[in-house]
Amino acid sequence: MDLATYAALDACDLAELVRRREVAPHELAALAAAGVAHVDDELGAVIELFADRLEPRGAVGDGPLAGVPVLLKDLYHGEGGRLCENGSRLSKGWVVPADSGFARRARRSGLVSIGRATTSELGIMGTTETALCGPTRSPWSAEHVAGGSSGGSGAAVGAGIVPVAFASDGGGSIRIPAACCGVVGLKTTRGRISFGPDAGDPLSGWTVRFAVSRSVRDSAVLLDALHGAEPGDPSLLPPIERPFAHEVGRDPGRLRIAFCTEPWNGVPEHAGHAAATEATARLLTDLGHDVERAAPEVDWEAFLQCMVDMWSANTAHGIDVFAAMLARVPSEDTLEPVSHTMWQYGRALSASQLLAALDHVNVATRRLGAFFADWDVLLTPTLGHPQERLGAYAAMGAAAPRDVFGGWGHIESFLPAFNCSGQPAISLPLHQADDGLPIGMQLVGRFGDEATLLRLSAQLEEALPWRGRIPPLHVSR
């Protein structure tokens, strides 16, 4: 198999070839490594390849994705015995002490982790440009960001290095790189995939852990493999009606779909992204759905302060934990300016301020829940405006956290509300701008209803297929 053939197949295709013994897992790992050698000097997505996973090895089991190579996002990835540096000089050299439940489930699925993908420092920024690893670029333009914080994962899948890569999302960190890199990014419902035993509800419940992928069915099959509770989890979701993989190709029925195009921070909409959203709304109408322009009520300024305080408090705690564990001092020598300022701000917050932020989480979640009582799905552009060029965020320097988060609002305002509410949301690479950059469309479902999103996403994937689009920076070129 050559690189072009490998990169044209999704994870399900590759697993089928392994099952039929037409290709061996170590051969797929070698192809992924060859892809890294071919494009990553420019892409900047892969920190490390695991030499022991590139050699012929024992059986990979009979899991649904047996033999398929995957990259770990280098942020609390949970695979015991491996480096995990969180994109930060503060935790450089840290080795995960033991497997998480997520790592064990991934191994049972048959996935073969072959290395680590870049992340923004501590998962904070919506771009992956770090003092530790340098910039990660979009495979569609070496001048543009790959997004963050799962930028390395998005770029590696978009460039054809691996068909799936692990990712996490506390404010858009799966969906941003999915939109920037032209791949599928599903943010699951809160509690769908366990963080046990290391955490219960990280980032006060805003963060979920999953993946980016080449196809909707890859996301569905992987979700079947990874979802479920671990002992002691703080909450349990009701059992699913059928495997998520069985939702792909299933008739979604006639859905009530709302759509909106104006960023929720009050900035005027971007003409190109609005036009792509409206085109998607027309397509959904043609597919038999009831589609109308409507938007939930989002008090952006109040929500922004809630997000700043909640993120800062959690970030400060995480920094303090690593500093104590590794006997290092948080400083401008170990943290980037934005992270250092957020650590200082978070440490100075009072318990009352944090509880006030959590009170607003409840307010915002209730408003969103009321909106989705009338709508099955909400459609928005994933990003309200086009992705930035590399270096655009560097000018923020040591800006206050509110200025940092507020400065992203025109691009990212459609995203963090659903981390707050815990609802599932998916970014699909349905469109391209005149300059060739991908334009992602976000679909948001009701709490716990990934099934509807997967059925609708598969319908859109069939109507507007994207797997034939090859970015300029790709292993096949």
Buried (B, 14 or more C-beta within 10 A) or exposed (E): BEBEEBBBBBBBBBBBBBEEEEBBBBBBBBBBBBBBEBBBEEBBBBBBBBEEBBEEEEEBEEBBBBBBBBBBBBBBBBBEEBBBBBBBBBBBEBEBEEBBBBBBBBBBBBBBBBBBBBBBBBBBBBBBBBBBBEBBBBBBBBEBBBBBBBBBBBBBBBBBBBBBBBBBBBBBBBBBBBBBBBBBBBBBBBBBBBBBBBBBBBBBBBBBBBBBBBBBBBBBBBBBBBBBBBEEBEEEBEEBEEBBBBBBBEEBEEBEBBBBBBBBBEBEBBEBBBBBBBBBBEBBEEBEBEBEEBBBEBBBEEBBBBBBBBBBBBBBEBBBEBBEEEEBEBEEEBBBBBBBBBBBBBBEBEEEBBEBBBEBBEBBBEBBBEBBEEBBBBBBBBBBBBBBEBEBBEEBEBBBBBEBBBBBBBBBBBBBBBBBBBBBBBBBBBBBBEEEBBBBBBBBBBBBBBBBBBBBBBBBBEEBEBEEBBBEBBBBB
